[in-house]
């Protein structure tokens, strides 16, 4: 079983003329691997899963497996608000060679905690030899997975190995690890809180910012895991504006805007997502220039390198 640690990058899903763009996905994957990202993920929130068909989600996972070729672990986003669909996609991900499943809290319907226990438990039971990671994202799903529910799930289903925590509640991480055990793999899901959450025991991040800054994000995670907190702190502050920029509009609109300027993907989304405003585009261009993601305009300066190392 591959172990998930460090920066597991939630890739955008690139489109071209309305279809998943294989060439662009390959470019994104190779860029991440060259930058040292410790893992990759497809089909999560950043990948617009809610606008993909069942067949597209399966195709995306299988394509990513083929392109990664086992070089880093692949975490496949397989959750939906329906149990039958979640089971189908999760079983498929295991079959085609993904290394684990990231299963979002069923959104919109707001199940109670017993409902969440049954939903995640039945999914884990259906793939007993496949690592399952819970995805706690109350801002999108409208409901939080309570710590006691995670404890029950961890106790009863040994292949539930971790949780992505997309919330500003850092205390949740400490209390969860105290109750469930420090060997439970918690990942930060809010970009700017990666360093704080890892400082109290999270083992990595699933941060959209790494689509822009893969090397910096991977190095910050590695330094934190090694206890080199001073050096990691410099990278934490270095990336704060890029972290903020992810949410200047609905994720992944800002991401895809800049990645398109970088020549990596087409500037294309699935409706109802679409282009951002000219004002936000201007802010994004200024940010991207300062990080050296796109060519700087005359008279502008890039951010100083935080550690004396070259980041590309």
Secondary structure by P-SEA (a helix, b strand, c coil): cccccccccccccccccccccaaaaaaaaaaaaaaccccccccccccccccccaaaaaaaaaaaaaaacccbbbbbbcccccaaaaaaaaaaaaaacccbbbbcccccccccaaaaaaaaaaaaaacccbbbbbbbbcccccccccaaaaaaaaaccccccbbbbccccaaaaaaaaaaaccccbbbbccccaaaaaaaacccccccccccccaaaaaaaaaaaaacaaaaaaaaaaaaaaaaaaacccccaaaaaaaaaaacccccccccccccccaaaaaaaaaaaaaaccccccccccccccccccccc
